Amino acid sequence: MTRMWFNGKLVAPAEAKLDFLTPALHYGIAVFEGIRCYRTTRGPAIFRLQDHVARLCESARILGFRDLPWTEQQLCQACIDTVAASPFEECYIRPLVYLAEGGWNLTVDGGKPHVGIAVWEWKQYLGPEAAALGVRANVSSYTRHQPNVTMTKAKVSGNYANSVLAKTESLRLGFDEAIMLDAQGMVAECTGENIFVVKNGRVRTPPDVNILNGLTRQSLIDLAPELGFEIEEAPLSRDQLYAADEVFVSGTAAEVIGLREVDFRTVGGGRTGPVTQAFQRAYHSVVRGEHRLSAIWLTEVHRAAAAVG
């Protein structure tokens, strides 16, 4: 039976209860991570666990939490223990730090942070055919958050109302994903993914200014040289999406997915292109334990759990 880690203990999901008056539920005062565990020949392995937990704690500091009840090392082990206690070899891991026990005066200092970790079996985020065929996207009418409005480098739960508005609009219009512009009208990112453009063999991605620098994004930047590319971080305009040879997005949930159409304009050949495919193959090689970087970026669950036990 699946277990959840809840404030220091593994419990049955039915025991991981929140009071209706938990302030995080009302005000979105929480931070989270999305982490993937993959099936490998050495058993389930978590991709970039330490980096994700470090960003979780960084997000908590950015939001204003002064002290967390657990260290980064303890939270990493909690993620490992939660996966080990589940029946899944592949799953999505969701750690959440949220404001509880007070906080009704709109300050994090008025409450206490609690932590929960859940896992669930994962399916393809953008659909089973997305990797091969690509997906359709449009430029959203909603602007991406900007630094003088909220903290764009933290995965704050409340920030994602912005993404929900944009993605709901796009899905209702018949698209699969929304592309969001920043306050200056330049391409920022999608609702849950970073974005890349390929033109004449060059790969570009918006700079790390108004975006959340995704760990999948950074992984692709690190993998690029061995694929014969150097990813340039530079501003992108909306029309550069239309003129691109390929456009692809990356994220923990989506992995690496091509966009076959943007705003009713076919991108390249109208399906996942060769550069995108090269990045897909390299990324999948890493997360499956078949790449030289796998030893650095993967945490083997059974081995790590046995070392503590």
HUJOTA-V356167 format. One record per backbone hydrogen bond with DSSP energy under -0.5 kcal/mol. CO is the residue of the C=O (numbers start at 1). NH is the residue of the N-H. If there is no record, write none. Layout:
[[CO,NH] [CO,NH]]
//
This chain:
[[2,13] [4,6] [4,11] [5,117] [6,9] [9,6] [9,11] [11,4] [12,15] [12,16] [13,16] [15,17] [19,22] [21,23] [22,25] [22,26] [23,27] [24,28] [28,30] [28,158] [29,99] [30,157] [31,97] [35,93] [36,47] [37,91] [38,45] [40,43] [43,40] [44,301] [45,38] [46,48] [46,49] [46,299] [48,52] [49,53] [50,54] [51,55] [52,56] [53,57] [54,58] [55,59] [56,60] [57,61] [58,62] [59,63] [60,64] [60,65] [71,75] [72,76] [73,77] [74,78] [75,79] [76,80] [77,81] [78,82] [79,83] [80,84] [81,85] [83,86] [90,122] [91,37] [92,120] [93,35] [93,95] [94,118] [95,33] [96,98] [96,116] [97,31] [98,114] [99,24] [100,112] [103,106] [107,110] [108,111] [110,103] [112,100] [114,98] [115,7] [116,96] [117,5] [118,94] [120,92] [124,127] [127,130] [129,133] [130,134] [132,272] [135,260] [135,261] [136,176] [136,177] [137,263] [138,140] [138,179] [146,149] [146,150] [150,149] [150,152] [151,154] [154,156] [155,32] [156,159] [156,160] [157,160] [158,161] [159,162] [159,163] [160,164] [161,165] [162,166] [163,167] [164,168] [165,169] [166,170] [167,171] [168,172] [169,173] [170,175] [171,174] [177,138] [178,191] [179,140] [180,188] [180,189] [181,144] [182,185] [186,182] [189,180] [193,190] [194,250] [195,206] [196,248] [197,204] [198,245] [198,246] [199,202] [202,199] [203,232] [204,197] [205,234] [207,209] [211,213] [212,214] [214,218] [215,219] [216,220] [217,221] [218,222] [219,223] [220,224] [221,225] [223,226] [223,227] [224,227] [224,229] [225,228] [232,205] [232,234] [236,187] [237,240] [237,241] [238,241] [238,242] [239,243] [241,244] [244,268] [246,198] [247,259] [248,196] [249,257] [250,194] [251,255] [253,125] [255,251] [257,249] [258,135] [258,260] [260,267] [261,137] [262,265] [264,266] [265,262] [266,268] [267,270] [273,277] [274,278] [275,279] [276,280] [277,281] [278,282] [279,283] [280,284] [281,285] [282,286] [283,287] [284,288] [285,290] [286,289] [288,41] [291,294] [291,295] [293,296] [293,297] [294,298] [297,48] [298,300] [299,46] [300,304] [301,305] [302,306] [303,307] [304,308] [305,309]]
//
